[in-house]
């Protein structure tokens, strides 16, 4: 990442690509893609049981995702 790009905040600080999560046979996250850049405000909404909290918990490593890629500040979460 170039210094100018980092200063402009153009590069995402959170990158999610094709994120999947299962609880047994229940597929709760299906191919989620998301980029969040510094200074952005993101709203995740949906009905009860749609996977909102599970998705956030995978980003902050309270839950493991089974497939896909999550990168936070350049560090891939596995």
ChimeraX attribute file (.defattr): number of C-alpha atoms within 10 A of each C-alpha:
attribute: neighborCount
match mode: 1-to-1
recipient: residues
	/A:1	7
	/A:2	8
	/A:3	8
	/A:4	9
	/A:5	10
	/A:6	13
	/A:7	10
	/A:8	10
	/A:9	14
	/A:10	12
	/A:11	18
	/A:12	18
	/A:13	18
	/A:14	18
	/A:15	20
	/A:16	20
	/A:17	15
	/A:18	14
	/A:19	20
	/A:20	20
	/A:21	22
	/A:22	14
	/A:23	9
	/A:24	7
	/A:25	6
	/A:26	8
	/A:27	11
	/A:28	17
	/A:29	20
	/A:30	14
	/A:31	13
	/A:32	14
	/A:33	14
	/A:34	13
	/A:35	15
	/A:36	16
	/A:37	14
	/A:38	14
	/A:39	8
	/A:40	11
	/A:41	7
	/A:42	10
	/A:43	6
	/A:44	9
	/A:45	10
	/A:46	8
	/A:47	7
	/A:48	8
	/A:49	9
	/A:50	12
	/A:51	18
	/A:52	16
	/A:53	14
	/A:54	17
	/A:55	23
	/A:56	13
	/A:57	14
	/A:58	19
	/A:59	20
	/A:60	12
	/A:61	13
	/A:62	11
	/A:63	14
	/A:64	17
	/A:65	21
	/A:66	14
	/A:67	16
	/A:68	16
	/A:69	17
	/A:70	24
	/A:71	17
	/A:72	15
	/A:73	10
	/A:74	13
	/A:75	11
	/A:76	12
	/A:77	14
	/A:78	13
